[in-house]
Amino acid sequence: MGVMSVFQAFILGALQGITSVLPVSSSGHLLLAGTLMGTEGGLSMQFLAGIHMGTLLAVLLVWRRDTLHMFSAAADILWDILYNFRTWFLQRWHPERLQYRRLVYGRWRRRTAYVATASVCTMAVGLILRRPAERAAGSLLYTAMGFFVTALVLIISVYASPARRKKLTASREAVVTGLFQGVSVFPGVSRLGMVMAAADLQGLPAGFGVYTGYLLVFPAVFGGLIVEIIAGASAGGGTAVGTGAWIAGIAASTLTSSLMMRRTARFLARHGKRGFSLYCLAAGIFSLALYL
């Protein structure tokens, strides 16, 4: 089994940081880069989990005010749920009509409910598709197919999107977004690309898919991190990674994601994703050529 150098880890971490903020699939690019670098035994699940953690740290750093607002909103919703349960309990023995508290209202509670609902749906799809996704992991053929799926979904969302609305209107939008994001467990399928496409196909406000895609990094990456660590610990394998390489990979991922995230969000909100669909098509062709 080979040992990953600090330089290789830094390059892979930087690649993760760059591609994670674009609708182009970071997992597919890491597989391609690992193949071109000749990493013996492939990339370990623990290392992949680590550099994804770098992206998670970048989200918490760049969108720190937003995440604090959402954590606060989540705590308030939970408190109101407990209050409503207490109200229901008291009404069973008291004739007076006690008032329940409204749970979802205002900007931050709506966004928190949206992210939570989408995350639950993503988790459900991920669990259903876990076995076939594990078989597809590490395969250039399946990665090529994933890139093609991303390209197709992005281009459909460019030309088939309805007129945009000004605000969220129903919980089904979060459900659809979560289902789309769940498919990104396959290599080559972009998580951010799926979220952006889901938002556009439902006519959500311009830029909402990009912004939500970044916020959904937290539950998606954190959940994937736990699964990958457990799977990696039980399965083993992959190129060995030393402490220095670990630090270099996570630092590079955090740094590049932090530097690019806001600029990329503005670019995607203004210019859309048509060019990235063509890029994913080219990446799929390149992956297929490497496989053959």
Summary of the structure (lengths in Angstrom):
residues: 292
radius of gyration: 20.5
end to end distance: 24.8
largest distance: 74.8
contacts: 1040
relative contact order: 0.22
helix: 76%
strand: 1%
